[in-house]
């Protein structure tokens, strides 16, 4: 019995494979372009928002140039996302000159990655403790604006907070804004002006921040503003006044058109990150921490005082040498807390516990001890030294070397006690109540596709789900 096979035309077969490849490539390109109309693409790797970021930006110079040879650099440092390299050889040279240390510090204190969600917590206490000194908040490990109070005890480096020459924003005035008894207003939808959902959600969260709204609507900023150029706080006041009176969604075009004034990398119509936008606002309008001198305070200083009084969080970076037991303490300012989702972490408390867990420095990661004048094994730990009244927490849903977004389920409480993560045992004053959540909705688990929505709570305790111009009650 003879079975005749179908003759195979090699030319036709190769042509079929080539045609299929072209069709598949075209479909993928079509899906990407279609999705970009509805989802925000985070293509901006040039994050910044700290002194370390500015230092590395100065090193890199041209944003597309290799940090070593100045040729075109197509590779981006996976740690800090700030510098570029043209080859692994240049990367190794740069790391040997000290970038590895700066990169680690930047990831700890200043690095904001894409695909993050951040939560805003307001102080739970309806009547925060007020002492006789304006600007002081009851807590065991603070000492805010005190007279030459040391922030460290025992050995190690020491930072002193001196008495300010002038109290620009008394704490009891902040308490009055915090306890503002006006009913407020339901959120007003904001029109998407083209990849502007990242800004819409941040503006909605700011609109749910009680002391900020009380300051803008009751006291205002325009009358006392002395800036000659564009002022974000003045524009924000115009925005909230319109939102409180408008019955229909409107575009926040006056803020979107000034994005370069808020942050150098931000631009109208570009695909941006909500966390970076919030960080730019904090960084641009943040006043000095420590000794407050009238000459060094910017015109928009009230913004930082109202939103984050005290201005920023002090993070205690403590290292204990295993050889001479010398304790080295360093304090860093943070606009928010960026915590990673590692291992078995399934809740926000687990992530904060990992953030403050002790780390054993050994091997290639040994610590250079000033007391021993040598590289030694040591314990390192991060804790929160000073907590703000308005707390922002970002969940880092991106890991270096891993493709895609970390879509692991992480629960978070409506009431958060920050005491266990402070440098010393708290006194119960560091309780926060959740009032706003920003959510990044991804597509196909991709880290570069997404759309931002938010959930906010009004001053009456009602929750809303806000998707640009759509404002509905959520099914919680």
Wavefront OBJ file of the C-alpha trace (Angstrom):
o trace
v 0.000 0.000 0.000
v 1.447 3.280 -1.054
v 0.644 6.558 0.715
v 1.510 9.616 -1.249
v 2.379 12.697 0.795
v 1.637 16.291 0.001
v 4.635 17.879 -1.674
v 6.154 20.676 0.450
v 7.047 23.903 -1.253
v 9.915 25.346 0.812
v 9.549 28.798 -0.691
v 5.840 28.894 0.125
v 6.529 27.650 3.667
v 9.127 30.340 4.377
v 6.830 32.972 2.961
v 4.046 31.769 5.285
v 6.308 32.023 8.331
v 7.472 35.506 7.360
v 3.898 36.680 6.745
v 2.740 35.263 10.089
v 5.562 37.075 11.868
v 4.630 40.374 10.231
v 0.944 39.921 11.127
v 1.796 39.045 14.738
v 4.107 42.035 15.070
v 1.411 44.296 13.634
v -1.192 42.988 16.074
v 1.108 43.597 19.042
v 1.803 47.107 17.810
v -1.931 47.724 17.379
v -2.695 46.497 20.906
v 0.013 48.728 22.354
v -1.190 51.830 20.518
v -4.810 51.151 21.382
v -4.033 50.592 25.041
v -1.957 53.753 25.250
v -5.086 55.763 24.525
v -6.743 54.458 27.659
v -3.849 53.587 29.922
v -0.905 55.540 31.188
v 2.460 54.295 30.026
v 5.260 54.892 32.502
v 8.180 55.475 30.192
v 9.958 57.948 32.448
v 12.857 56.325 34.225
v 14.492 59.582 35.223
v 13.136 59.718 38.773
v 14.273 62.337 41.217
v 13.222 63.986 44.442
v 16.199 63.930 46.819
v 19.662 65.335 47.213
v 21.129 62.009 46.159
v 19.145 62.234 42.946
v 20.545 65.677 42.230
v 24.080 64.435 42.828
v 23.703 61.556 40.401
v 21.997 63.789 37.869
v 25.032 66.057 37.977
v 27.248 63.052 37.362
v 25.255 61.879 34.390
v 25.022 65.324 32.777
v 23.195 64.675 29.537
v 20.306 62.364 30.326
v 21.138 60.004 27.434
v 24.916 59.979 27.850
v 26.974 57.253 29.491
v 28.073 58.319 32.978
v 31.658 57.171 32.265
v 32.641 57.671 28.620
v 29.899 60.204 27.660
v 28.879 58.139 24.642
v 25.260 57.295 24.000
v 24.048 55.180 26.910
v 21.178 52.780 26.287
v 21.425 50.856 29.566
v 19.919 52.355 32.734
v 21.156 51.524 36.228
v 18.682 48.985 37.612
v 19.079 50.343 41.129
v 18.670 54.107 41.038
v 17.259 54.519 37.507
v 19.250 57.766 37.318
v 22.394 57.092 35.288
v 23.038 55.399 31.950
v 25.801 53.164 30.624
v 26.880 52.119 27.159
v 28.389 48.812 28.304
v 28.945 46.592 31.319
v 32.572 47.736 31.406
v 31.536 51.345 32.010
v 29.035 50.200 34.613
v 31.717 48.314 36.548
v 34.047 51.324 36.394
v 31.325 53.623 37.691
v 30.425 51.278 40.538
v 34.085 51.011 41.548
v 34.271 54.798 41.878
v 31.541 54.841 44.528
v 28.266 54.801 42.623
v 27.253 51.524 44.261
v 27.120 53.201 47.681
v 25.204 56.221 46.378
v 22.862 53.926 44.500
v 22.021 51.947 47.652
v 21.369 55.125 49.637
v 19.252 56.520 46.823
v 17.106 53.397 46.717
v 16.584 53.677 50.481
v 15.868 57.369 50.766
v 14.918 58.856 47.450
v 14.085 56.343 44.741
v 10.525 56.274 43.455
v 9.829 53.511 40.997
v 6.959 53.009 38.635
v 3.881 50.908 39.327
v 3.440 52.077 42.869
v 0.316 52.731 44.881
v 0.371 55.253 47.654
v -1.925 55.772 50.580
v -2.582 58.976 52.467
v -3.241 58.679 56.156
v -4.506 61.482 58.368
v -3.806 61.738 62.086
v -6.510 59.810 63.932
v -6.619 61.969 67.040
v -9.379 64.534 66.651
v -7.581 66.792 69.116
v -3.841 66.309 68.799
v -1.797 66.975 71.891
v -0.533 70.532 72.025
v 2.176 71.645 74.428
v 3.133 75.162 75.387
v 5.707 75.370 72.585
v 4.176 76.028 69.145
v 5.207 73.428 66.645
v 5.756 70.653 69.198
v 3.856 67.394 69.066
v 3.663 64.934 71.942
v 5.810 61.917 71.216
v 8.609 60.072 72.922
v 11.221 60.415 70.212
v 10.621 63.761 68.627
v 11.793 66.982 70.262
v 10.470 69.175 67.493
v 11.909 72.709 67.304
v 13.367 72.271 70.780
v 16.189 74.277 72.262
v 19.380 72.482 71.251
v 17.928 69.017 71.805
v 20.154 66.201 70.619
v 18.494 63.759 68.272
v 20.799 60.950 69.357
v 21.907 59.556 72.669
v 25.264 57.993 73.368
v 27.970 57.619 70.736
v 27.812 58.228 67.049
v 27.207 61.260 64.912
v 24.848 63.857 66.283
v 22.487 66.388 64.721
v 21.039 69.291 66.682
v 17.780 71.106 66.052
v 18.129 74.709 67.168
v 15.331 77.002 68.315
v 13.899 78.786 65.254
v 14.101 82.551 65.074
v 10.477 82.792 64.040
v 7.527 80.407 64.130
v 5.857 80.893 60.761
v 3.017 78.445 61.248
v 2.087 77.811 64.914
v 0.997 74.296 65.650
v -2.218 75.356 67.352
v -3.227 77.039 64.086
v -2.625 73.749 62.312
v -4.827 72.020 64.909
v -7.626 74.458 64.110
v -7.346 73.573 60.428
v -7.162 69.883 61.272
v -10.374 70.119 63.319
v -12.166 72.126 60.641
v -15.850 71.378 61.214
v -17.176 72.449 57.825
v -18.944 69.624 55.955
v -16.729 70.062 52.929
v -17.978 69.037 49.506
v -18.276 65.809 47.487
v -15.470 65.251 44.985
v -15.902 66.773 41.558
v -14.792 64.712 38.587
v -11.850 65.879 36.495
v -11.682 65.455 32.737
v -8.777 63.500 31.284
v -6.858 65.852 29.012
v -4.717 63.107 27.524
v -2.645 60.905 29.813
v -3.551 63.153 32.749
v -5.061 60.572 35.100
v -1.812 60.627 37.129
v -2.460 64.281 38.035
v -6.210 63.871 38.496
v -5.854 61.278 41.251
v -3.278 63.354 43.151
v -5.472 66.452 42.976
v -8.418 64.418 44.254
v -6.335 63.171 47.198
v -5.219 66.697 48.027
v -8.854 67.749 47.869
v -9.624 65.195 50.585
v -6.902 66.489 52.913
v -8.853 68.366 55.575
v -6.196 70.792 56.928
v -5.095 71.727 53.420
v -8.658 72.443 52.309
v -9.329 74.421 55.477
v -6.215 76.490 54.858
v -7.037 77.206 51.216
v -10.769 77.856 51.635
v -10.715 79.698 54.960
v -7.404 81.554 55.084
v -6.226 81.323 51.497
v -2.815 81.895 50.002
v -3.267 84.314 47.104
v -3.446 87.444 49.263
v -0.194 86.693 51.069
v 1.720 85.242 48.116
v 4.649 87.437 47.096
v 5.899 85.392 44.162
v 6.253 87.160 40.847
v 6.081 83.980 38.771
v 3.559 81.142 38.642
v 2.661 79.692 42.046
v 1.307 76.169 42.446
v -0.369 76.938 45.760
v -2.257 79.880 44.259
v -3.354 77.685 41.359
v -4.343 74.900 43.746
v -6.509 77.384 45.633
v -8.224 78.337 42.371
v -8.694 74.642 41.624
v -10.323 73.700 44.943
v -12.545 76.786 44.883
v -13.838 75.761 41.466
v -14.194 72.105 42.499
v -16.212 73.098 45.577
v -18.709 75.036 43.454
v -18.812 73.089 40.185
v -21.634 70.669 39.445
v -19.932 69.184 36.385
v -16.463 67.735 35.704
v -13.876 70.175 34.423
v -10.289 69.871 33.131
v -7.494 70.998 35.496
v -5.777 72.568 32.523
v -4.256 75.473 34.475
v -2.194 72.996 36.505
v -1.490 70.539 33.686
v -0.168 73.294 31.435
v 2.352 74.208 34.149
v 3.741 70.731 34.785
v 7.311 71.780 33.817
v 7.124 74.385 36.594
v 6.355 71.628 39.101
v 9.006 69.192 37.886
v 11.558 69.428 35.101
v 10.719 66.001 33.661
v 6.958 66.465 33.762
v 5.225 67.625 30.611
v 1.714 68.237 29.345
v 0.293 65.268 27.456
v 3.137 62.969 28.478
v 2.685 59.656 30.232
v 3.714 60.269 33.840
v 3.656 58.559 37.212
v 1.270 59.654 39.977
v 3.777 58.998 42.736
v 6.415 61.068 40.988
v 3.931 63.908 40.502
v 3.103 63.886 44.217
v 6.799 63.786 45.064
v 7.471 66.742 42.772
v 4.800 68.732 44.568
v 6.307 67.849 47.951
v 9.844 68.547 46.791
v 9.061 71.838 45.050
v 7.108 73.338 47.931
v 8.915 71.767 50.865
v 10.525 74.061 53.390
v 13.763 73.404 55.273
v 13.990 70.881 58.068
v 15.863 71.662 61.251
v 16.783 75.234 62.174
v 14.170 77.465 60.549
v 15.455 80.832 59.419
v 13.131 83.363 57.858
v 15.658 84.119 55.119
v 15.772 80.477 54.013
v 12.027 79.890 53.845
v 10.347 79.891 50.436
v 7.148 81.708 49.637
v 5.207 78.441 49.383
v 6.366 77.221 52.788
v 2.781 77.077 54.222
v 1.979 74.238 51.810
v 4.518 71.911 53.389
v 3.534 72.956 56.900
v -0.165 72.341 56.313
v 0.269 69.038 54.473
v 3.127 67.499 56.415
v 3.527 69.335 59.729
v 6.222 68.516 60.724
v 7.534 69.138 57.252
v 9.070 65.773 56.428
v 9.778 62.490 58.123
v 13.136 61.908 59.709
v 14.435 58.423 58.981
v 17.057 57.175 61.411
v 19.786 55.267 59.580
v 21.660 53.429 62.366
v 24.707 51.178 61.979
v 26.350 49.285 64.871
v 29.900 48.056 64.364
v 30.376 44.438 65.450
v 34.043 45.074 66.260
v 34.123 48.252 68.369
v 30.338 48.589 68.979
v 30.420 52.162 67.715
v 26.937 53.416 66.890
v 26.632 55.641 63.855
v 23.371 57.542 63.449
v 22.396 59.486 60.355
v 19.107 61.249 59.752
v 17.527 61.562 56.338
v 14.450 63.441 55.189
v 11.753 61.584 53.303
v 8.740 63.003 51.528
v 6.944 59.686 51.993
v 7.561 56.102 53.016
v 8.297 53.782 50.094
v 8.119 50.169 51.240
v 8.841 47.032 49.260
v 6.744 43.874 49.004
v 9.130 41.051 49.791
v 8.781 37.383 50.648
v 5.657 36.488 52.593
v 4.542 40.077 53.141
v 0.762 40.133 52.795
v -0.162 43.327 54.643
v 1.043 46.883 54.985
v 2.213 46.083 58.504
v 4.374 43.271 57.113
v 5.943 45.668 54.607
v 6.672 48.210 57.337
v 8.165 45.446 59.476
v 10.481 44.532 56.609
v 11.346 48.201 56.175
v 12.603 48.414 59.778
v 14.139 44.934 60.114
v 17.828 44.657 61.029
v 20.215 43.882 58.168
v 23.541 42.093 58.637
v 26.276 43.778 56.600
v 28.987 41.315 55.637
v 30.951 39.971 52.677
v 31.099 42.453 49.824
v 28.611 44.662 51.655
v 30.725 45.321 54.758
v 30.573 48.675 56.527
v 33.419 51.218 56.676
v 33.619 52.011 60.399
v 35.114 55.361 61.388
v 36.111 54.006 64.785
v 37.993 50.996 63.429
v 39.036 52.754 60.212
v 38.377 49.493 58.409
v 35.652 47.552 56.616
v 33.851 45.509 59.269
v 30.702 43.465 59.739
v 27.870 45.492 61.203
v 24.151 45.677 61.890
v 22.085 48.226 59.990
v 18.531 49.298 60.698
v 16.114 51.922 59.437
v 13.470 53.376 61.745
v 11.174 56.385 61.706
v 12.418 59.110 64.001
v 9.764 61.750 63.415
v 6.324 61.135 61.989
v 4.168 63.702 60.167
v 0.528 64.504 60.707
v -0.241 63.617 57.099
v 1.406 60.341 56.141
v 1.964 59.102 52.592
v 2.962 55.472 52.035
v 3.936 54.018 48.657
v 3.879 50.304 47.893
v 6.734 49.496 45.545
v 5.237 47.126 42.992
v 8.363 46.919 40.882
v 11.512 44.877 41.414
v 14.834 45.261 39.640
v 15.526 42.335 37.344
v 11.919 41.159 37.338
v 9.570 41.615 34.418
v 6.057 42.822 35.050
v 4.253 44.353 37.965
v 4.008 42.792 41.425
v 0.280 42.184 41.610
v 0.444 40.428 44.947
v -2.513 41.163 47.215
v -1.525 43.443 50.094
v -4.067 44.371 52.745
v -3.960 47.619 54.678
v -5.896 48.743 57.749
v -8.236 51.685 58.037
v -6.345 52.670 61.182
v -2.549 52.421 61.235
v -0.340 52.565 64.326
v 3.103 53.830 63.341
v 4.487 53.377 66.858
v 6.070 49.913 66.350
v 8.187 51.292 63.505
v 9.497 54.351 65.345
v 13.007 54.565 66.750
v 11.579 54.248 70.268
v 8.342 52.976 71.720
v 5.556 55.394 70.870
v 3.093 57.001 73.240
v -0.052 56.237 71.256
v -0.038 59.572 69.412
v 1.056 58.097 66.088
v -2.283 56.691 64.933
v -3.418 57.387 61.392
v -6.765 56.942 59.689
v -6.950 56.101 55.998
v -8.698 58.691 53.852
v -7.326 58.266 50.310
v -5.925 55.479 48.149
v -4.421 55.717 44.658
v -4.615 52.516 42.602
v -2.633 51.659 39.477
v -4.757 49.435 37.217
v -2.405 47.550 34.923
v -2.973 45.765 31.618
v -1.731 42.210 31.094
v 0.391 42.526 34.253
v 2.653 44.967 32.426
v 4.647 47.504 34.386
v 4.532 50.046 31.563
v 0.768 50.018 30.927
v -1.785 51.313 33.350
v -4.475 53.711 34.397
v -4.879 55.536 37.700
v -8.034 55.657 39.776
v -8.447 56.656 43.390
v -10.687 56.147 46.396
v -11.242 59.129 48.685
v -13.242 59.755 51.833
v -15.032 63.049 52.361
v -15.208 64.870 55.669
v -18.473 63.113 56.486
v -16.924 59.641 56.232
v -18.349 58.701 52.815
v -16.074 56.868 50.375
v -15.992 57.581 46.623
v -14.465 55.793 43.664
v -13.067 58.358 41.229
v -12.048 57.484 37.683
v -11.282 60.821 36.023
v -14.731 62.349 35.461
v -16.654 59.378 36.917
v -17.447 59.673 40.632
v -19.460 56.830 42.181
v -19.981 55.177 45.542
v -17.784 52.054 45.709
v -19.000 48.614 46.714
v -16.656 48.163 49.665
l 1 2 3 4 5 6 7 8 9 10 11 12 13 14 15 16 17 18 19 20 21 22 23 24 25 26 27 28 29 30 31 32 33 34 35 36 37 38 39 40 41 42 43 44 45 46 47 48 49 50 51 52 53 54 55 56 57 58 59 60 61 62 63 64 65 66 67 68 69 70 71 72 73 74 75 76 77 78 79 80 81 82 83 84 85 86 87 88 89 90 91 92 93 94 95 96 97 98 99 100 101 102 103 104 105 106 107 108 109 110 111 112 113 114 115 116 117 118 119 120 121 122 123 124 125 126 127 128 129 130 131 132 133 134 135 136 137 138 139 140 141 142 143 144 145 146 147 148 149 150 151 152 153 154 155 156 157 158 159 160 161 162 163 164 165 166 167 168 169 170 171 172 173 174 175 176 177 178 179 180 181 182 183 184 185 186 187 188 189 190 191 192 193 194 195 196 197 198 199 200 201 202 203 204 205 206 207 208 209 210 211 212 213 214 215 216 217 218 219 220 221 222 223 224 225 226 227 228 229 230 231 232 233 234 235 236 237 238 239 240 241 242 243 244 245 246 247 248 249 250 251 252 253 254 255 256 257 258 259 260 261 262 263 264 265 266 267 268 269 270 271 272 273 274 275 276 277 278 279 280 281 282 283 284 285 286 287 288 289 290 291 292 293 294 295 296 297 298 299 300 301 302 303 304 305 306 307 308 309 310 311 312 313 314 315 316 317 318 319 320 321 322 323 324 325 326 327 328 329 330 331 332 333 334 335 336 337 338 339 340 341 342 343 344 345 346 347 348 349 350 351 352 353 354 355 356 357 358 359 360 361 362 363 364 365 366 367 368 369 370 371 372 373 374 375 376 377 378 379 380 381 382 383 384 385 386 387 388 389 390 391 392 393 394 395 396 397 398 399 400 401 402 403 404 405 406 407 408 409 410 411 412 413 414 415 416 417 418 419 420 421 422 423 424 425 426 427 428 429 430 431 432 433 434 435 436 437 438 439 440 441 442 443 444 445 446 447 448 449 450 451 452 453 454 455 456 457 458 459 460 461 462 463 464 465 466 467 468 469 470 471 472 473 474 475 476
